[in-house]
């Protein structure tokens, strides 16, 4: 899966809202890089390149996550700073 540019995901992540289903989110963000499942919960992960001026050799990408509870978005954001919707 090719990595998406951070500007693109940052602007499209604003379109993700609590209560959306996975198909709606995928229409905005595209195919997730990875998906984790637990009973009643699913989290989709997206890894994107940082913009050129934010990159350092050890941090070229940001990881984003969208978590669903019973098929609806419950939380989303940077994987290290997830917020509830």
OpenMM code with the backbone's topology and positions (N, CA, C; nanometers):
from openmm import Vec3, app, unit

residues = "UNK UNK UNK UNK UNK UNK UNK UNK UNK UNK UNK UNK UNK UNK UNK UNK UNK UNK UNK UNK UNK UNK UNK UNK UNK UNK UNK UNK UNK UNK UNK UNK UNK UNK UNK UNK UNK UNK UNK UNK UNK UNK UNK UNK UNK UNK UNK UNK UNK UNK UNK UNK UNK UNK UNK UNK UNK UNK UNK UNK UNK UNK UNK UNK UNK UNK UNK UNK UNK UNK UNK UNK UNK UNK UNK UNK UNK UNK UNK UNK UNK UNK UNK UNK UNK".split()
positions = [
    Vec3(0.0844, -0.1184, 0.0000),
    Vec3(0.0000, 0.0000, 0.0000),
    Vec3(0.0884, 0.1241, 0.0000),
    Vec3(0.0750, 0.2136, -0.0986),
    Vec3(0.1559, 0.3342, -0.0996),
    Vec3(0.1157, 0.4269, 0.0157),
    Vec3(0.2145, 0.4964, 0.0682),
    Vec3(0.1864, 0.5885, 0.1777),
    Vec3(0.1298, 0.7179, 0.1218),
    Vec3(0.0327, 0.7730, 0.1948),
    Vec3(-0.0307, 0.8969, 0.1513),
    Vec3(0.0394, 1.0152, 0.2145),
    Vec3(0.0339, 1.1279, 0.1472),
    Vec3(0.0966, 1.2489, 0.1999),
    Vec3(0.0180, 1.2990, 0.3202),
    Vec3(0.0881, 1.3526, 0.4201),
    Vec3(0.0250, 1.3970, 0.5439),
    Vec3(-0.0737, 1.5113, 0.5190),
    Vec3(-0.0445, 1.5986, 0.4226),
    Vec3(-0.1371, 1.7085, 0.3958),
    Vec3(-0.2716, 1.6527, 0.3508),
    Vec3(-0.2667, 1.5488, 0.2673),
    Vec3(-0.3904, 1.4900, 0.2169),
    Vec3(-0.4686, 1.4246, 0.3289),
    Vec3(-0.4023, 1.3479, 0.4138),
    Vec3(-0.4745, 1.2788, 0.5200),
    Vec3(-0.5208, 1.3771, 0.6261),
    Vec3(-0.4405, 1.4789, 0.6561),
    Vec3(-0.4802, 1.5764, 0.7570),
    Vec3(-0.6068, 1.6478, 0.7139),
    Vec3(-0.6163, 1.6846, 0.5873),
    Vec3(-0.7355, 1.7547, 0.5408),
    Vec3(-0.8539, 1.6596, 0.5304),
    Vec3(-0.8295, 1.5340, 0.4896),
    Vec3(-0.9409, 1.4410, 0.4773),
    Vec3(-0.9816, 1.3838, 0.6117),
    Vec3(-0.8896, 1.3776, 0.7080),
    Vec3(-0.9245, 1.3283, 0.8411),
    Vec3(-1.0307, 1.4174, 0.9044),
    Vec3(-1.0317, 1.5435, 0.8657),
    Vec3(-1.1348, 1.6346, 0.9155),
    Vec3(-1.2737, 1.5918, 0.8719),
    Vec3(-1.2834, 1.5143, 0.7628),
    Vec3(-1.4123, 1.4654, 0.7159),
    Vec3(-1.4646, 1.3456, 0.7924),
    Vec3(-1.3787, 1.2835, 0.8735),
    Vec3(-1.4201, 1.1681, 0.9533),
    Vec3(-1.4948, 1.2179, 1.0764),
    Vec3(-1.6091, 1.1556, 1.1036),
    Vec3(-1.6918, 1.1963, 1.2167),
    Vec3(-1.7366, 1.0746, 1.2952),
    Vec3(-1.7608, 1.0953, 1.4225),
    Vec3(-1.8147, 0.9888, 1.5068),
    Vec3(-1.9455, 0.9401, 1.4471),
    Vec3(-1.9664, 0.8089, 1.4498),
    Vec3(-2.0902, 0.7502, 1.3994),
    Vec3(-2.0814, 0.7005, 1.2559),
    Vec3(-1.9743, 0.7364, 1.1830),
    Vec3(-1.9586, 0.6871, 1.0452),
    Vec3(-1.9287, 0.5378, 1.0469),
    Vec3(-1.9636, 0.4681, 0.9379),
    Vec3(-1.9305, 0.3266, 0.9267),
    Vec3(-1.7983, 0.3121, 0.8496),
    Vec3(-1.7375, 0.1917, 0.8519),
    Vec3(-1.6078, 0.1731, 0.7846),
    Vec3(-1.6094, 0.2074, 0.6353),
    Vec3(-1.7182, 0.1795, 0.5658),
    Vec3(-1.7244, 0.2120, 0.4229),
    Vec3(-1.7186, 0.3622, 0.3993),
    Vec3(-1.7865, 0.4395, 0.4847),
    Vec3(-1.7836, 0.5854, 0.4722),
    Vec3(-1.6430, 0.6390, 0.4969),
    Vec3(-1.5760, 0.5853, 0.5978),
    Vec3(-1.4397, 0.6294, 0.6291),
    Vec3(-1.3449, 0.5899, 0.5166),
    Vec3(-1.3603, 0.4704, 0.4648),
    Vec3(-1.2726, 0.4241, 0.3572),
    Vec3(-1.2912, 0.5089, 0.2317),
    Vec3(-1.4111, 0.5580, 0.2076),
    Vec3(-1.4348, 0.6464, 0.0934),
    Vec3(-1.3564, 0.7769, 0.1081),
    Vec3(-1.3305, 0.8181, 0.2320),
    Vec3(-1.2567, 0.9417, 0.2579),
    Vec3(-1.1059, 0.9168, 0.2618),
    Vec3(-1.0630, 0.8151, 0.3378),
    Vec3(-0.9210, 0.7925, 0.3635),
    Vec3(-0.8554, 0.6881, 0.2745),
    Vec3(-0.9361, 0.6063, 0.2077),
    Vec3(-0.8804, 0.4988, 0.1273),
    Vec3(-0.8638, 0.3718, 0.2087),
    Vec3(-0.7980, 0.2746, 0.1491),
    Vec3(-0.7762, 0.1436, 0.2112),
    Vec3(-0.6799, 0.1564, 0.3297),
    Vec3(-0.7146, 0.0999, 0.4464),
    Vec3(-0.6216, 0.1058, 0.5592),
    Vec3(-0.5002, 0.0159, 0.5361),
    Vec3(-0.3907, 0.0510, 0.5993),
    Vec3(-0.2689, -0.0290, 0.5913),
    Vec3(-0.2825, -0.1568, 0.6730),
    Vec3(-0.3496, -0.1479, 0.7870),
    Vec3(-0.3689, -0.2628, 0.8751),
    Vec3(-0.5007, -0.2465, 0.9494),
    Vec3(-0.5571, -0.3591, 0.9917),
    Vec3(-0.6818, -0.3582, 1.0682),
    Vec3(-0.6657, -0.4537, 1.1852),
    Vec3(-0.7036, -0.4091, 1.3050),
    Vec3(-0.6994, -0.4929, 1.4249),
    Vec3(-0.8425, -0.5134, 1.4735),
    Vec3(-0.8728, -0.6369, 1.5136),
    Vec3(-1.0077, -0.6711, 1.5586),
    Vec3(-1.0054, -0.7191, 1.7029),
    Vec3(-1.1077, -0.6833, 1.7767),
    Vec3(-1.1367, -0.7360, 1.9098),
    Vec3(-1.2888, -0.7460, 1.9164),
    Vec3(-1.3454, -0.8215, 2.0096),
    Vec3(-1.4913, -0.8347, 2.0152),
    Vec3(-1.5617, -0.6982, 2.0192),
    Vec3(-1.6424, -0.6704, 1.9166),
    Vec3(-1.7181, -0.5457, 1.9086),
    Vec3(-1.6384, -0.4241, 1.8664),
    Vec3(-1.5067, -0.4391, 1.8454),
    Vec3(-1.4206, -0.3251, 1.8140),
    Vec3(-1.3306, -0.3577, 1.6951),
    Vec3(-1.3067, -0.2568, 1.6136),
    Vec3(-1.2146, -0.2686, 1.5002),
    Vec3(-1.1377, -0.1379, 1.4910),
    Vec3(-1.0080, -0.1452, 1.4694),
    Vec3(-0.9263, -0.0256, 1.4485),
    Vec3(-0.8538, -0.0381, 1.3157),
    Vec3(-0.8641, 0.0644, 1.2321),
    Vec3(-0.7967, 0.0689, 1.1024),
    Vec3(-0.6812, 0.1674, 1.1115),
    Vec3(-0.5650, 0.1264, 1.0590),
    Vec3(-0.4431, 0.2064, 1.0689),
    Vec3(-0.3984, 0.2552, 0.9316),
    Vec3(-0.3526, 0.3809, 0.9292),
    Vec3(-0.3038, 0.4447, 0.8080),
    Vec3(-0.1673, 0.5051, 0.8396),
    Vec3(-0.0656, 0.4761, 0.7590),
    Vec3(0.0668, 0.5360, 0.7747),
    Vec3(0.0873, 0.6318, 0.6583),
    Vec3(0.1214, 0.7559, 0.6906),
    Vec3(0.1365, 0.8573, 0.5867),
    Vec3(0.2694, 0.9298, 0.6027),
    Vec3(0.3258, 0.9732, 0.4905),
    Vec3(0.4482, 1.0524, 0.4931),
    Vec3(0.4209, 1.1893, 0.5525),
    Vec3(0.5129, 1.2379, 0.6335),
    Vec3(0.5033, 1.3751, 0.6829),
    Vec3(0.5364, 1.4706, 0.5695),
    Vec3(0.4944, 1.5961, 0.5829),
    Vec3(0.5346, 1.6937, 0.4827),
    Vec3(0.6859, 1.7111, 0.4904),
    Vec3(0.7458, 1.7582, 0.3858),
    Vec3(0.8915, 1.7625, 0.3725),
    Vec3(0.9609, 1.8292, 0.4909),
    Vec3(0.9104, 1.9426, 0.5380),
    Vec3(0.9775, 2.0199, 0.6425),
    Vec3(0.9590, 1.9607, 0.7817),
    Vec3(0.8689, 1.8665, 0.7978),
    Vec3(0.8472, 1.8025, 0.9282),
    Vec3(0.9246, 1.6722, 0.9430),
    Vec3(0.9888, 1.6273, 0.8372),
    Vec3(1.0589, 1.4991, 0.8393),
    Vec3(1.1952, 1.5097, 0.9066),
    Vec3(1.2304, 1.4015, 0.9753),
    Vec3(1.3658, 1.3807, 1.0235),
    Vec3(1.4005, 1.2373, 0.9873),
    Vec3(1.5267, 1.2006, 0.9844),
    Vec3(1.5599, 1.0639, 0.9420),
    Vec3(1.4902, 0.9548, 1.0223),
    Vec3(1.4590, 0.9796, 1.1479),
    Vec3(1.3967, 0.8769, 1.2305),
    Vec3(1.2450, 0.8914, 1.2385),
    Vec3(1.1890, 0.9960, 1.1817),
    Vec3(1.0432, 1.0121, 1.1809),
    Vec3(0.9966, 1.0672, 1.0470),
    Vec3(0.9851, 0.9816, 0.9486),
    Vec3(0.9426, 1.0218, 0.8150),
    Vec3(0.7906, 1.0111, 0.7983),
    Vec3(0.7244, 0.9400, 0.8887),
    Vec3(0.5818, 0.9151, 0.8734),
    Vec3(0.5065, 0.9410, 1.0040),
    Vec3(0.3771, 0.9566, 0.9919),
    Vec3(0.2850, 0.9594, 1.1052),
    Vec3(0.1898, 0.8425, 1.0892),
    Vec3(0.1447, 0.7887, 1.2001),
    Vec3(0.0496, 0.6782, 1.1971),
    Vec3(-0.0833, 0.7294, 1.2520),
    Vec3(-0.1882, 0.7044, 1.1763),
    Vec3(-0.3232, 0.7456, 1.2138),
    Vec3(-0.4087, 0.6223, 1.2357),
    Vec3(-0.5091, 0.6344, 1.3219),
    Vec3(-0.5972, 0.5221, 1.3530),
    Vec3(-0.7414, 0.5715, 1.3601),
    Vec3(-0.8312, 0.4864, 1.3116),
    Vec3(-0.9749, 0.5089, 1.3254),
    Vec3(-1.0304, 0.3836, 1.3928),
    Vec3(-1.0936, 0.4004, 1.5094),
    Vec3(-1.1494, 0.2865, 1.5833),
    Vec3(-1.3014, 0.2902, 1.5780),
    Vec3(-1.3578, 0.1723, 1.5578),
    Vec3(-1.5026, 0.1554, 1.5456),
    Vec3(-1.5523, 0.0722, 1.6624),
    Vec3(-1.6670, 0.1081, 1.7137),
    Vec3(-1.7351, 0.0298, 1.8158),
    Vec3(-1.8684, -0.0122, 1.7563),
    Vec3(-1.8904, -0.1418, 1.7415),
    Vec3(-2.0117, -0.1949, 1.6787),
    Vec3(-2.0362, -0.1341, 1.5416),
    Vec3(-1.9281, -0.1171, 1.4629),
    Vec3(-1.9403, -0.0722, 1.3243),
    Vec3(-1.9538, 0.0765, 1.3033),
    Vec3(-1.9370, 0.1571, 1.4082),
    Vec3(-1.9457, 0.3028, 1.3964),
    Vec3(-1.8208, 0.3662, 1.4559),
    Vec3(-1.7723, 0.4761, 1.3946),
    Vec3(-1.6522, 0.5441, 1.4443),
    Vec3(-1.6743, 0.5884, 1.5881),
    Vec3(-1.5801, 0.5471, 1.6731),
    Vec3(-1.5821, 0.5901, 1.8126),
    Vec3(-1.4697, 0.6893, 1.8391),
    Vec3(-1.3492, 0.6643, 1.7816),
    Vec3(-1.2358, 0.7537, 1.8022),
    Vec3(-1.1478, 0.7532, 1.6779),
    Vec3(-1.0696, 0.8612, 1.6602),
    Vec3(-0.9827, 0.8737, 1.5441),
    Vec3(-0.8780, 0.9797, 1.5687),
    Vec3(-0.7665, 0.9711, 1.4969),
    Vec3(-0.6602, 1.0705, 1.5064),
    Vec3(-0.5244, 1.0052, 1.4944),
    Vec3(-0.4186, 1.0777, 1.5379),
    Vec3(-0.2841, 1.0216, 1.5384),
    Vec3(-0.2859, 0.8999, 1.6300),
    Vec3(-0.2165, 0.7958, 1.5912),
    Vec3(-0.2170, 0.6711, 1.6680),
    Vec3(-0.1638, 0.6925, 1.8096),
    Vec3(-0.0780, 0.7924, 1.8285),
    Vec3(-0.0255, 0.8181, 1.9624),
    Vec3(-0.1105, 0.9166, 2.0418),
    Vec3(-0.2117, 0.9773, 1.9771),
    Vec3(-0.2987, 1.0751, 2.0459),
    Vec3(-0.4420, 1.0594, 1.9975),
    Vec3(-0.5031, 0.9449, 2.0154),
    Vec3(-0.6390, 0.9193, 1.9673),
    Vec3(-0.7393, 0.9935, 2.0544),
    Vec3(-0.8380, 1.0573, 1.9882),
    Vec3(-0.9433, 1.1278, 2.0598),
    Vec3(-1.0774, 1.0665, 2.0272),
    Vec3(-1.1676, 1.0707, 2.1214),
    Vec3(-1.3023, 1.0205, 2.0963),
    Vec3(-1.3786, 1.1211, 2.0134),
    Vec3(-1.4653, 1.0698, 1.9262),
    Vec3(-1.5430, 1.1566, 1.8387),
    Vec3(-1.6599, 1.2018, 1.9075),
] * unit.nanometer
topology = app.Topology()
chain = topology.addChain("A")
for resn in residues:
    res = topology.addResidue(resn, chain)
    for name in ("N", "CA", "C"):
        topology.addAtom(name, app.Element.getBySymbol(name[0]), res)
